[in-house]
Amino acid sequence: MIELDNVKIITIDRYCDNFYISIQLTVDGSLHEFRHVGTVKVCKT
């Protein structure tokens, strides 16, 4: 079992613009960061 001490998820999706997702995981005192940049398919009105 892996316990996550710190998990941060940031999402930005406005006006059909690019969105940025950042996930930070702290496992066994080590910081792991995952990033994904893409395009919003469903536009908010």
C-alpha positions as CSV (number, residue, x, y, z in Angstrom):
1,M,0.0,0.0,0.0
2,I,1.3,3.4,-1.0
3,E,0.3,6.4,1.1
4,L,0.3,9.8,-0.6
5,D,1.4,12.6,1.7
6,N,0.8,15.4,-0.7
7,V,-1.3,15.3,-3.9
8,K,-2.0,18.5,-5.9
9,I,-4.1,18.5,-9.0
10,I,-4.4,21.8,-11.0
11,T,-6.7,22.1,-14.0
12,I,-7.2,25.1,-16.2
13,D,-9.8,24.9,-19.0
14,R,-11.3,28.2,-20.2
15,Y,-12.7,29.4,-23.5
16,C,-11.5,26.4,-25.6
17,D,-7.9,27.3,-24.7
18,N,-5.1,25.0,-23.7
19,F,-5.5,23.2,-20.4
20,Y,-2.7,22.4,-18.0
21,I,-2.8,19.5,-15.5
22,S,-0.1,19.1,-12.8
23,I,-0.1,16.2,-10.4
24,Q,2.5,16.1,-7.6
25,L,2.9,13.0,-5.5
26,T,5.1,12.6,-2.4
27,V,6.0,9.0,-2.0
28,D,8.5,7.9,0.6
29,G,9.8,11.4,0.9
30,S,10.4,11.7,-2.8
31,L,8.5,14.2,-5.0
32,H,7.1,13.0,-8.2
33,E,5.5,15.4,-10.7
34,F,3.4,14.5,-13.7
35,R,2.4,17.2,-16.3
36,H,0.0,17.1,-19.2
37,V,-0.7,19.8,-21.6
38,G,-3.5,19.5,-24.2
39,T,-6.5,21.1,-25.8
40,V,-10.0,21.4,-24.3
41,K,-12.4,19.4,-26.5
42,V,-15.6,20.6,-24.8
43,C,-15.8,24.4,-24.7
44,K,-17.4,26.2,-21.8
45,T,-19.8,28.9,-22.7
